[in-house]
Amino acid sequence: MDGAQSVQPAYALPADAAPQPAAETETAAPNNEIDLDRIIAVVNNDIITEHELEQRVHTVAINLRRQNIQLPPMEQLRIQVLERLITERAILQRARQTGIRVDDQMVNASIEQIARQNNLTIDELRQRLLADGVTFAAFRNEIRDEITTQRLREREVDEKIEIPESEVDAYLAEQAGFTGSDVTEYRISHILMPIDPGVEEDQVRAEAERVAERARAGEDFSTLVASYSRSEDALSGGDLGWRKQPDVPIEFWDAMKSDLASGNVYVAKSQHAFHVFKLVEKRNGVEAKLAGGPVVQTHARHILMFVSDITPEADVLRRLHDIKSRVESGQADFAAMARLNSVDSTATRGGDLGWLQTGDTVPEFEAAMNTLQPGEVSEPIKTNYGYHIIQVLERRTEKEGNPQRMRIAARQALRQKKLAEATYNWQRELRDEAFVDIREPSLRQR
């Protein structure tokens, strides 16, 4: 499964969500409407209003609380959310410029699927939206924007990633340096602090050191991530997941290799940014594969969903349980459900992950998959990537050490690393190329 997650249309209908400001503006006096629609930022020829910002801040705050992450100061949270909105505007503008269009049929199909997943008719969905202060037209636009963003990223990032044979050779040579019965894996969380144009490098370095000292003094690292990180995962804790040493960015490894104690906080510099990162914990990884020995392989497929601004955890779990029930009762086909619902890049293949063996997936996924018989569907499983349901198609026993398989696995690992970096660089370039005028001084990045 890919580490970088593609965007698929999804909508949350949280039962415990507080009424949105939009519901109040319908009966407010005209001068109050003007205040709520005050322009906060201009992005090329688009605007972001205070009303839009406050709605998104409210949703993000709810999701942070659901993940048991302490909220950063509200001023810092508003800055983070505004930056996300600015980047989204820049991406959609590029999509329009490059001629990407999402037709009404695709939007309608997505909305119908959302309604079914929430056990609603379209009319009932419309009423629920209105109760939450969301017009149906705004909802349709949000779904269209999400699909558009995915299509643009596939065109401008995914399709352009190349893995030369020389890189595969170098990766395999590096992997061959590991000996013993297991490999140490490291779980890392990070804060990305870019060196923006016109900003002194020493200024960013000093800020990174101050944040690191606060973390070393005991402040919650996830809260510092939500306050300071400019990475895409800033609002979900900055977790990079479990990585073996070759998969740790070289700048990180150089900073941490002399003292690998769990809980340590480090500062590292890459070409365009400073990074504050924490070694959360270590563990023994998968056993080294013995060339020539028999290995059990599993052909599996999955559906991946993740908690987002518009899809809280409770809704993700409810949707996955519903899909599992429909597949098991014969009302739906797993591959069709994956194409409609999965946020993984395998969605276009019906969620098919191909043949897997020990170490190919994260431990939580592997443990759940290994309990399934061919044809069975798992309960929702949580991993670093999100929530999955898994279906095993078949199993076989193969001889280990297939050179071609090793090259395929190496290419997939290299692609995963490149895709995450390329997606971030692409988003940042679009943001930097845009004309942005933030009209509220308190919301400007420091």
C-alpha positions in Angstrom: 0.0 0.0 0.0 1.3 3.5 -0.7 2.4 5.8 2.1 1.0 8.8 0.3 -2.7 8.7 0.3 -4.8 9.8 -2.6 -8.0 11.8 -2.0 -11.4 10.2 -2.6 -14.8 11.9 -2.0 -16.1 11.3 1.5 -18.4 13.2 3.8 -19.0 12.9 7.5 -22.4 13.3 9.2 -21.2 13.6 12.8 -24.1 13.1 15.3 -22.3 15.1 17.9 -21.1 18.0 15.7 -22.0 21.5 17.0 -24.2 23.7 14.8 -22.1 25.4 12.2 -21.9 29.2 11.9 -23.7 29.1 8.5 -26.9 28.1 10.2 -26.8 31.3 12.3 -26.2 33.7 9.4 -29.5 32.8 7.7 -31.3 34.8 10.3 -28.6 37.3 11.3 -28.9 41.0 10.6 -27.2 42.2 7.3 -24.3 43.9 9.1 -23.5 40.6 10.9 -23.5 38.8 7.6 -20.9 41.3 6.3 -18.7 40.7 9.4 -18.9 36.9 9.0 -18.0 37.2 5.3 -15.0 39.4 5.9 -12.2 38.6 3.5 -9.3 37.0 5.3 -7.1 36.2 2.4 -6.8 36.5 -1.4 -5.3 33.7 -3.5 -4.8 34.9 -7.0 -8.4 35.6 -8.1 -10.1 33.7 -5.3 -10.9 34.8 -1.8 -11.1 33.0 1.6 -13.6 34.5 4.0 -13.7 34.5 7.8 -16.8 32.3 7.7 -14.9 29.6 5.7 -11.9 29.7 8.0 -14.0 29.4 11.2 -16.0 26.4 9.8 -12.8 24.6 8.9 -11.1 25.4 12.3 -14.2 24.0 14.1 -14.0 20.7 12.2 -10.2 20.4 12.6 -10.5 21.0 16.4 -13.1 18.2 16.7 -10.9 15.8 14.8 -7.8 16.7 17.0 -9.9 16.0 20.1 -11.1 12.7 18.8 -7.4 11.7 18.4 -6.7 12.8 21.9 -4.4 15.5 20.7 -4.3 18.6 22.9 -5.3 21.6 20.9 -2.6 24.2 20.2 -3.3 27.8 21.0 -6.3 28.9 18.8 -4.2 31.6 17.0 -1.7 29.0 15.9 -4.4 26.6 14.9 -6.1 29.3 12.8 -2.8 30.0 11.0 -2.3 26.3 10.2 -5.8 25.9 8.9 -5.6 29.0 6.8 -2.4 27.7 5.2 -4.2 24.5 4.3 -7.1 26.5 2.7 -4.6 28.6 0.7 -2.9 25.5 -0.7 -6.2 23.9 -1.6 -7.2 27.1 -3.5 -3.9 27.0 -5.4 -4.4 23.4 -6.3 -7.9 23.9 -7.6 -6.8 26.9 -9.7 -4.1 24.8 -11.3 -6.6 22.1 -12.1 -8.8 24.6 -13.9 -5.9 26.0 -15.8 -4.9 22.5 -17.0 -8.4 21.6 -18.1 -9.3 19.0 -15.5 -13.1 18.7 -15.3 -15.2 16.4 -13.2 -18.6 15.8 -14.7 -21.9 15.8 -12.9 -22.4 12.1 -13.3 -19.2 11.3 -11.3 -20.3 13.8 -8.6 -23.8 12.3 -8.5 -22.5 8.8 -8.2 -20.3 9.9 -5.2 -23.2 11.6 -3.5 -25.5 8.6 -4.0 -22.7 6.4 -2.5 -22.4 8.7 0.5 -26.1 8.7 1.1 -26.2 4.8 1.0 -23.3 4.6 3.4 -25.2 6.8 5.9 -28.4 4.8 5.4 -30.1 7.9 3.9 -32.0 8.8 0.8 -30.8 11.8 -1.2 -33.6 14.0 0.3 -32.7 12.9 3.8 -29.1 13.7 3.1 -30.1 17.1 1.9 -32.0 17.7 5.1 -29.1 16.5 7.3 -26.8 18.9 5.4 -29.2 21.8 6.0 -29.4 20.9 9.7 -25.6 21.2 9.9 -25.6 24.6 8.1 -24.4 23.2 4.8 -26.2 23.9 1.5 -26.5 21.1 -1.0 -24.8 23.2 -3.6 -21.8 23.8 -1.3 -21.7 20.1 -0.5 -21.6 19.2 -4.3 -18.8 21.7 -4.8 -16.8 20.1 -2.0 -17.1 16.6 -3.5 -16.2 17.9 -6.9 -13.1 19.7 -5.5 -11.9 16.6 -3.7 -12.1 14.5 -6.9 -10.5 17.2 -8.9 -7.5 17.4 -6.5 -7.0 13.7 -6.8 -7.0 13.7 -10.6 -4.5 16.6 -10.7 -2.1 15.0 -8.3 -2.2 11.7 -10.3 -1.4 13.7 -13.4 1.3 16.0 -12.1 2.9 13.8 -9.4 2.2 10.1 -9.5 2.7 9.6 -13.2 6.0 11.5 -13.2 7.8 9.5 -10.6 10.6 7.5 -12.2 12.8 4.8 -10.5 16.0 4.2 -12.5 17.4 0.7 -12.4 20.6 2.2 -10.9 18.5 3.3 -7.8 17.0 -0.2 -7.5 20.5 -1.7 -7.6 21.8 0.7 -4.9 18.8 0.0 -2.7 19.2 -3.7 -2.9 22.9 -3.4 -2.1 22.1 -1.3 0.9 19.5 -3.8 2.1 22.1 -6.6 1.8 24.1 -4.9 4.5 21.6 -6.1 7.2 22.5 -9.3 9.1 21.0 -11.2 12.0 17.6 -12.6 12.8 15.8 -9.2 12.9 16.0 -5.6 11.9 15.5 -2.6 14.2 12.7 -0.3 13.2 12.2 3.2 14.4 8.9 5.1 14.9 9.4 8.8 14.2 7.2 11.9 14.5 8.3 15.2 12.9 7.8 18.9 12.6 8.6 20.5 9.2 9.7 24.1 9.3 10.5 25.3 5.7 13.0 28.1 5.0 10.7 30.4 3.1 12.0 32.8 0.4 13.3 36.0 2.1 13.6 34.4 5.5 17.1 34.0 7.1 18.2 30.5 7.6 19.5 31.3 11.1 16.0 32.6 12.0 14.4 29.3 11.1 17.2 27.3 12.8 16.7 29.3 16.1 12.9 28.7 16.0 13.5 24.9 15.4 15.9 24.8 18.4 13.3 26.6 20.6 10.6 24.1 19.6 13.0 21.2 20.2 13.8 22.4 23.7 10.2 22.7 24.5 9.7 19.1 23.5 12.7 18.0 25.5 11.2 19.8 28.5 8.1 17.7 28.3 5.6 19.5 26.2 3.3 17.2 24.2 5.0 16.6 20.8 1.7 16.1 18.9 0.6 19.5 20.1 3.8 21.1 19.0 3.4 19.4 15.6 -0.1 20.9 15.3 1.2 24.3 16.2 4.4 24.6 14.1 4.6 21.9 11.4 4.0 22.9 7.7 3.7 19.3 6.6 0.5 17.7 5.3 0.4 15.5 8.4 0.6 18.5 10.8 -3.0 18.1 11.9 -2.7 14.3 12.6 0.4 14.2 14.8 3.2 14.2 12.3 3.7 10.4 12.6 6.0 8.9 9.9 5.3 5.4 11.0 7.7 2.5 11.5 10.8 2.6 9.4 14.0 0.6 9.0 17.2 2.5 8.9 17.5 2.7 5.1 14.0 4.2 5.0 14.8 7.0 7.5 15.8 10.2 5.7 19.5 10.5 5.6 19.4 13.9 7.4 17.4 12.4 10.2 19.7 9.4 10.5 22.8 11.5 10.7 21.3 13.5 13.5 20.1 10.5 15.6 22.5 7.6 14.9 24.9 8.5 17.7 22.2 8.3 20.4 19.2 6.1 19.5 17.3 6.3 22.9 13.6 6.3 22.6 12.1 9.7 23.5 15.0 11.7 22.1 14.2 14.9 20.2 16.6 16.0 17.4 16.9 18.9 14.9 18.1 18.3 11.4 18.4 20.4 8.2 17.5 19.4 4.7 18.0 21.5 1.6 15.0 23.8 2.1 13.8 23.2 5.6 14.6 22.4 9.3 13.1 19.4 10.9 12.3 18.8 14.6 11.7 15.1 15.1 11.2 12.7 18.0 12.3 9.0 18.1 9.0 7.8 19.7 10.1 4.2 20.1 12.1 1.3 18.7 11.3 -2.4 18.0 12.6 -5.5 16.4 11.4 -5.8 12.9 10.6 -8.7 10.7 12.9 -11.7 10.6 15.6 -11.6 7.9 14.4 -13.6 4.9 16.4 -16.8 4.4 17.2 -17.3 0.7 15.9 -20.6 -0.7 13.5 -21.2 2.2 9.7 -21.8 1.7 7.5 -18.8 2.3 3.7 -18.5 2.6 2.3 -15.8 0.3 -1.2 -14.3 0.5 -3.1 -12.7 -2.4 -5.2 -9.9 -0.7 -7.1 -6.8 -1.4 -8.2 -4.0 0.9 -10.3 -0.8 1.3 -8.5 2.0 3.0 -10.2 5.0 4.6 -8.7 7.7 6.9 -10.0 10.2 9.3 -10.1 13.7 7.8 -11.6 17.1 8.3 -14.9 16.0 6.9 -14.9 12.3 7.9 -14.5 11.7 11.6 -13.5 8.3 13.0 -17.0 7.1 13.9 -18.2 7.6 10.4 -15.2 5.8 8.9 -15.8 2.8 11.1 -19.6 2.8 10.3 -18.9 2.9 6.6 -16.4 0.1 6.7 -18.7 -2.1 8.8 -21.5 -1.5 6.3 -19.3 -2.4 3.3 -18.2 -5.6 5.1 -21.8 -6.6 5.8 -22.9 -5.9 2.2 -20.0 -7.9 0.7 -20.5 -10.9 3.0 -24.3 -10.9 2.2 -23.6 -10.8 -1.5 -25.2 -7.4 -2.0 -21.9 -5.8 -3.1 -18.6 -6.8 -4.8 -15.5 -6.0 -2.8 -13.6 -4.7 -5.8 -16.4 -2.4 -6.8 -16.6 -1.1 -3.2 -12.8 -0.5 -3.2 -13.1 1.6 -6.4 -15.8 3.7 -4.9 -14.5 4.1 -1.4 -10.8 3.4 -0.9 -8.4 6.3 -0.6 -5.4 4.1 -1.5 -3.8 4.2 -4.9 -4.9 0.5 -5.3 -8.5 1.7 -5.6 -8.4 1.7 -9.4 -7.4 -2.0 -9.2 -10.2 -2.9 -6.9 -8.0 -2.7 -3.9 -5.7 -5.5 -5.1 -2.4 -5.6 -3.3 -1.1 -8.6 -5.2 0.9 -11.4 -3.5 2.2 -10.5 -0.1 4.5 -12.2 2.3 6.0 -11.5 5.8 7.2 -7.9 6.1 5.4 -6.6 3.0 2.8 -4.7 5.1 2.7 -3.1 8.5 2.4 -5.6 11.5 -1.2 -4.7 12.3 -2.3 -5.3 8.7 -0.3 -8.5 8.4 -1.6 -10.0 11.7 -5.2 -9.4 10.6 -4.6 -10.8 7.1 -3.0 -13.9 8.5 -6.1 -14.8 10.5 -8.4 -14.8 7.4 -9.3 -17.8 5.2 -9.7 -17.2 1.4 -12.9 -15.3 0.8 -13.2 -13.9 4.3 -13.3 -10.2 5.1 -11.7 -8.7 8.2 -13.1 -6.3 10.7 -11.8 -2.7 10.4 -8.1 -2.6 11.2 -6.2 0.5 12.3 -2.7 1.1 11.0 -0.5 4.2 10.5 -2.1 4.6 7.1 -5.7 4.7 8.4 -8.5 2.1 8.7 -8.7 -1.0 6.4 -10.9 -3.9 5.7 -9.1 -6.8 4.1 -10.2 -9.7 1.9 -8.0 -12.7 1.3 -8.3 -14.2 -2.2 -5.9 -17.1 -2.0 -2.7 -18.5 -0.5 0.3 -20.3 -1.8 3.8 -21.5 -0.7 6.7 -20.3 -2.8 10.4 -20.5 -2.7 12.1 -17.4 -1.2 14.8 -15.4 -2.9 13.1 -14.6 -6.3 15.4 -11.9 -7.7 12.6 -10.4 -9.8 10.3 -10.1 -6.7 13.1 -8.5 -4.8 13.5 -5.8 -7.5 9.7 -5.2 -7.5 9.7 -4.8 -3.7 12.7 -2.4 -3.9 11.0 -0.3 -6.6 7.8 -0.1 -4.5 9.7 1.1 -1.5 11.6 3.7 -3.5 8.4 4.9 -5.1 6.7 5.3 -1.7 9.5 7.5 -0.4 9.6 9.6 -3.6 5.8 10.0 -3.7 5.5 11.5 -0.2 8.4 14.0 -0.9 7.1 14.8 -4.4 3.6 15.4 -3.2 4.8 17.9 -0.6 7.1 19.7 -3.0 4.3 19.9 -5.6 1.9 21.4 -3.1 4.5 23.9 -1.8 5.4 25.0 -5.4 1.8 25.7 -6.1 1.5 27.6 -2.9 4.7 29.6 -3.5 3.7 30.4 -7.1 0.3 31.9 -6.1 -0.3 35.5 -5.3 -1.4 35.4 -1.7 -2.5 38.4 0.3 -3.4 37.6 4.0 -5.3 40.6 5.2 -5.4 39.7 8.9 -1.9 40.3 10.3 -2.4 37.9 13.2 -2.8 35.1 10.6 0.5 35.5 8.8 3.2 32.9 9.3 5.9 34.1 11.6 
